[in-house]
Amino acid sequence: MPRLGTINPMPVPMQAQLTKTFLSHFAANPLITFAPGRINLIGEHTDYQEGFVFPAAVKQGIWVAIQKNESPICRLVSADFGQEFSFDLNSLAPKKGHWANYIMGMCALMRQSGYEVKGFDMVLAGNIPVGSGLSSSAALSVSVGTAISAIFDFGIPKKNLALYAQKSEHLYAGVNCGIMDPYASAFGVEGKALLLDCRSKTHREIPVGLGDYSLILVNSKVKHSLADSAYNERREACEESVRLLKTDFPEINTLRDLSLSELEMVRAILPDALFPKAKHVITECQRVLQSAKALQKGNLAYFGSLLNASHSSLSQDFEVSCPELDFLSHTAQAKPEVLGVRMMGGGFGGCTLNLVETKSIEKFIAQIQIAYEKQFFKSPEFIPVEISEGARVI
Ligand code: GAF
């Protein structure tokens, strides 16, 4: 079995723990894979409208240990949950809310594409902070896909793994997500963000040079229970706008195909609830392209202002923020050592992404912590961002 070179090996305690857990449940040494979570510099709720996004892989992620077991049964152990689960490859059906759905979904999608997935034993472990919105589900699916492809020598291209992970999330978890998260997990590059065109599904790597500034995530530690259904509703709202706008613009396929001035020309076509959401998608796509240019020119002040504008648009026009994220953004935006802040990911909880002067980070952490605790009676979590490599066999 070819094993790819070791890049950024997983922390030894994690690797040792995974191998130990594997050996205590199954015989023989497993093959190990890793796939990271992701941040998104800018470009939210644009991927499912075939727009632009600007994500990057992070150092935290999901490890998978796997071996074949010459049967139709897949036996799983989650080291984090201390749980076991098994399923038969001949009767794959989602089990509401279960973590094993992501593994079953990947198997189902691979088999539908003609790959003869057979039984395996698998142990899973991860270090993505819970509820942070760093996309642990995409990391899980991509790590599992990488592992299955490697032990059965399928050689599945990364793009296909990302597409299976997206489809698996639709069919097995009920979230009609876009391609961004699994794509970033699969293709991530150390020190670079991916300027991804979600229509062509191709990307350009853009170095993230931040000079005297650093990126830090502030985890609000909230996840609102209706987040998944609200996400699907936002996607449907965009699709409804496209259906209505096609009367005047028959050539458009998604909101990405429209400029803001075109949208404003036909404002009356859209109900009041839909217009600001369509406006968000169109302006956010522009902000992504402007951000990539700003980063390439080293214009961090402008990049920061685009982050702030993205937050306002997500909060006021797209309505996917929440009081905790608005508070964290507004409090941080008011600080002179902060160039820009916005909520990150699907919304309704998770993290803000902050561009902060490196030498002032300790002060920033102390002040945000006090302010957040005073307002919400809970502590936020601060997560430094290290832009890292994508999925790999270890
Ligand atoms: C979630 C989804 F999974 C992504 O596809 C994307 O739409 C994001 O929310 C919002 O930008 O992470």
Boltz pocket constraint, residues with backbone or C-beta under 6 A from the ligand:
constraints:
  - pocket:
      binder: B
      contacts: [[A, 43], [A, 44], [A, 45], [A, 46], [A, 47], [A, 48], [A, 133], [A, 135], [A, 177], [A, 178], [A, 179], [A, 180], [A, 181], [A, 345], [A, 346], [A, 347]]
      max_distance: 6.0
